[in-house]
Amino acid sequence: MSGGVDILLNEQQAHYLVHVLRLPIGAEIALFNGRDGEWRATLTESGKKKTRLRVEGCLGPQQEAADLWLLFAPIKRARIDMIVEKATELGVSVLQPVFTERTVMSRVGDERLRLIAIEAAEQCERVTVPELRPAVTLASLLSDWPKERSLLMMDETGGGQPIAQAFSRHPPGPAALLVGPEGGFTKSELDALSRLAFATRVGLGRRILRADTAAIAALACYQAICGEWRDEP
């Protein structure tokens, strides 16, 4: 991206700026593409067939997202939408749907979730969008796991370390948080995860949380204890 360039918006982008936000010609807009930082642009054309922006100048350099993955079992539509939206706001770099033994949903709406992630990034003024990866089985995911990345598994059975303790002991470096489906992990899954040197079972208190609540709570705790929330804003 560079100054002086004209950008022709697609139908959805044009509708949002012109009909939802009702921006007039000459309105200034902040742009990002996930690679080149944040840029200032001006709405120069607004019509039924064409809506165009002129890129004016750079507002700030590209800021990389924390190297934090969220692995989650697909659940009901409204709740999975919530997970993607809030995980984006909470700074994850990768969203990975995972089919477990108790996962009920058999499909994931990749394009819908990608759009939700983009909208959430725009809302919180984040200049990156998390990568949404294709759904895989838990067994497949673990068989090809990058050994330098720690795995923090949310354990609803009470067998995990208290979350503040587990995160405080977490070494610096790449990390992934794993949240199970409604109904939790099976005993065989928990046993398999317990045998992995890179995995830590983490408790989320006495109450059984919904999957979307668990994901949001775990991400907030991680960012506060060992993530980017420790830094100055």
C-alpha positions as CSV (number, residue, x, y, z in Angstrom):
1,M,0.0,0.0,0.0
2,S,1.2,3.5,-0.7
3,G,0.0,7.1,-0.7
4,G,-1.8,8.4,-3.8
5,V,-3.3,5.1,-4.7
6,D,-7.1,4.7,-5.5
7,I,-9.0,1.7,-4.1
8,L,-12.2,0.5,-5.6
9,L,-14.4,-1.0,-2.8
10,N,-16.5,-4.2,-3.2
11,E,-20.2,-4.1,-2.8
12,Q,-20.2,-5.1,0.9
13,Q,-17.5,-2.5,1.8
14,A,-19.3,0.2,-0.1
15,H,-22.7,-0.6,1.5
16,Y,-21.1,-0.4,5.0
17,L,-19.5,3.0,4.4
18,V,-22.2,4.7,2.4
19,H,-25.4,3.2,3.8
20,V,-24.6,2.0,7.3
21,L,-22.1,4.7,8.4
22,R,-23.5,7.3,5.9
23,L,-20.1,8.8,5.2
24,P,-20.1,11.8,2.9
25,I,-17.6,12.5,0.1
26,G,-14.4,13.7,1.7
27,A,-14.8,11.7,4.9
28,E,-11.5,10.2,6.3
29,I,-11.2,6.5,6.9
30,A,-8.5,4.4,8.5
31,L,-7.4,1.4,6.4
32,F,-5.4,-1.8,7.0
33,N,-4.6,-4.9,5.0
34,G,-2.8,-6.9,7.7
35,R,0.6,-6.3,6.1
36,D,1.4,-2.6,5.7
37,G,0.3,-0.9,8.9
38,E,-2.6,1.5,9.2
39,W,-3.3,4.2,6.5
40,R,-5.4,7.3,6.2
41,A,-7.8,7.4,3.2
42,T,-10.5,9.7,1.9
43,L,-13.8,8.8,0.3
44,T,-13.6,10.3,-3.1
45,E,-16.4,8.7,-5.0
46,S,-19.8,7.3,-3.9
47,G,-22.2,6.0,-6.4
48,K,-24.5,3.0,-7.3
49,K,-21.8,1.4,-9.4
50,K,-18.5,2.6,-7.9
51,T,-17.3,3.6,-4.4
52,R,-13.7,4.7,-4.3
53,L,-11.1,5.7,-1.7
54,R,-7.8,7.6,-2.1
55,V,-5.0,6.5,0.1
56,E,-3.4,9.6,1.6
57,G,-0.6,8.5,4.0
58,C,0.5,6.1,6.7
59,L,-0.8,6.4,10.2
60,G,1.4,3.8,11.8
61,P,3.6,0.8,11.2
62,Q,2.4,-2.8,11.1
63,Q,2.0,-4.4,14.5
64,E,2.2,-8.2,14.6
65,A,-0.3,-10.1,16.7
66,A,0.9,-12.2,19.7
67,D,1.9,-15.7,18.7
68,L,-1.2,-17.2,20.4
69,W,-3.5,-19.8,19.0
70,L,-7.0,-20.6,20.1
71,L,-8.1,-24.2,19.4
72,F,-11.9,-24.7,20.0
73,A,-14.5,-27.3,19.3
74,P,-17.2,-26.2,16.9
75,I,-20.4,-25.4,18.8
76,K,-23.8,-23.8,18.0
77,R,-23.6,-20.9,15.5
78,A,-24.3,-17.9,17.7
79,R,-21.8,-19.2,20.3
80,I,-19.0,-20.0,17.8
81,D,-19.5,-16.5,16.3
82,M,-19.0,-15.1,19.8
83,I,-15.7,-17.1,20.2
84,V,-14.3,-15.8,16.9
85,E,-15.3,-12.2,17.6
86,K,-14.0,-12.0,21.2
87,A,-10.8,-14.1,20.4
88,T,-10.0,-11.5,17.6
89,E,-10.5,-8.7,20.1
90,L,-8.3,-10.5,22.6
91,G,-5.4,-10.8,20.2
92,V,-5.1,-14.3,19.0
93,S,-3.1,-14.9,15.8
94,V,-4.7,-18.3,14.8
95,L,-8.2,-19.6,15.1
96,Q,-8.3,-23.4,14.8
97,P,-11.6,-25.4,15.0
98,V,-11.0,-28.9,16.3
99,F,-13.3,-31.9,16.1
100,T,-13.3,-33.9,19.4
101,E,-15.2,-37.0,20.3
102,R,-18.1,-35.1,21.8
103,T,-18.3,-32.4,19.1
104,V,-21.8,-32.2,17.8
105,M,-21.4,-29.8,14.9
106,S,-20.1,-31.3,11.7
107,R,-19.5,-28.2,9.7
108,V,-17.8,-24.8,10.2
109,G,-18.9,-21.7,8.2
110,D,-15.4,-20.6,7.3
111,E,-16.4,-17.6,5.2
112,R,-18.9,-16.3,7.8
113,L,-16.3,-16.7,10.6
114,R,-13.6,-14.9,8.5
115,L,-16.0,-11.9,8.0
116,I,-16.7,-11.9,11.7
117,A,-13.0,-11.8,12.5
118,I,-12.5,-8.9,10.0
119,E,-15.3,-6.9,11.6
120,A,-14.0,-7.5,15.1
121,A,-10.5,-6.4,14.1
122,E,-11.9,-3.2,12.6
123,Q,-14.0,-2.6,15.7
124,C,-11.1,-2.9,18.1
125,E,-8.6,-1.0,15.8
126,R,-6.4,-4.0,15.3
127,V,-4.4,-4.0,12.1
128,T,-4.2,-7.7,11.7
129,V,-6.8,-10.4,11.2
130,P,-6.3,-13.9,12.8
131,E,-5.7,-16.7,10.5
132,L,-8.8,-19.0,10.4
133,R,-7.6,-22.6,9.7
134,P,-9.7,-25.5,8.3
135,A,-11.2,-27.7,11.0
136,V,-9.2,-30.9,11.9
137,T,-9.6,-33.7,14.3
138,L,-7.9,-33.5,17.7
139,A,-5.9,-36.6,17.0
140,S,-4.7,-35.2,13.7
141,L,-3.8,-31.9,15.3
142,L,-1.8,-33.5,18.1
143,S,0.1,-35.9,15.7
144,D,1.6,-32.9,13.8
145,W,2.0,-30.5,16.7
146,P,5.0,-28.1,16.6
147,K,7.0,-29.1,19.6
148,E,8.2,-25.6,20.4
149,R,4.6,-24.5,21.0
150,S,3.1,-25.1,24.5
151,L,-0.5,-26.3,24.7
152,L,-2.7,-25.1,27.6
153,M,-5.8,-27.3,27.7
154,M,-8.8,-26.1,29.6
155,D,-9.9,-29.0,31.9
156,E,-13.4,-28.8,33.2
157,T,-13.0,-32.0,35.3
158,G,-11.0,-30.3,38.1
159,G,-7.8,-32.2,37.3
160,G,-5.9,-29.2,36.0
161,Q,-3.7,-26.6,37.7
162,P,-5.4,-23.4,38.8
163,I,-5.3,-21.0,35.9
164,A,-3.3,-18.2,37.5
165,Q,-0.7,-20.7,38.7
166,A,-0.5,-22.5,35.4
167,F,-0.1,-19.2,33.4
168,S,2.3,-17.7,35.8
169,R,4.6,-20.7,35.3
170,H,4.2,-20.7,31.6
171,P,7.6,-20.0,29.8
172,P,7.9,-17.3,27.2
173,G,7.3,-18.4,23.7
174,P,4.6,-19.7,21.3
175,A,1.4,-20.9,23.0
176,A,-2.0,-22.4,22.2
177,L,-5.2,-22.6,24.3
178,L,-7.5,-25.5,23.8
179,V,-11.2,-25.4,24.7
180,G,-13.4,-28.5,24.4
181,P,-17.0,-28.9,23.3
182,E,-20.2,-28.8,25.2
183,G,-19.9,-31.9,27.4
184,G,-16.2,-31.6,27.7
185,F,-13.4,-33.9,26.7
186,T,-13.7,-37.7,27.0
187,K,-11.5,-39.6,29.5
188,S,-9.5,-41.0,26.6
189,E,-8.8,-37.5,25.3
190,L,-7.8,-36.3,28.7
191,D,-5.5,-39.2,29.2
192,A,-3.9,-38.7,25.8
193,L,-3.3,-35.0,26.5
194,S,-1.8,-35.7,29.9
195,R,0.9,-37.9,28.3
196,L,2.1,-35.0,26.1
197,A,5.2,-33.2,27.4
198,F,4.1,-29.9,25.8
199,A,0.6,-29.9,27.2
200,T,-0.6,-28.6,30.5
201,R,-4.1,-29.2,31.9
202,V,-5.6,-25.9,33.3
203,G,-8.5,-25.5,35.6
204,L,-11.1,-22.7,35.3
205,G,-12.6,-22.8,38.8
206,R,-15.4,-24.7,40.5
207,R,-18.2,-23.9,38.0
208,I,-18.7,-25.6,34.7
209,L,-18.5,-22.9,32.0
210,R,-20.0,-22.9,28.6
211,A,-17.4,-23.5,25.9
212,D,-17.6,-19.9,24.6
213,T,-17.3,-18.5,28.2
214,A,-14.3,-20.7,28.9
215,A,-12.5,-19.6,25.7
216,I,-13.0,-15.9,26.5
217,A,-12.1,-16.3,30.2
218,A,-9.0,-18.3,29.4
219,L,-7.8,-15.8,26.8
220,A,-8.4,-12.8,29.1
221,C,-6.4,-14.5,31.9
222,Y,-3.6,-15.4,29.6
223,Q,-3.2,-11.9,28.2
224,A,-3.3,-10.4,31.7
225,I,-0.8,-12.8,33.3
226,C,1.7,-13.6,30.5
227,G,0.5,-11.9,27.4
228,E,0.3,-8.4,25.8
229,W,-1.8,-6.9,28.5
230,R,1.3,-6.6,30.7
231,D,2.7,-4.0,28.2
232,E,2.0,-0.3,28.2
233,P,-0.9,0.6,25.9
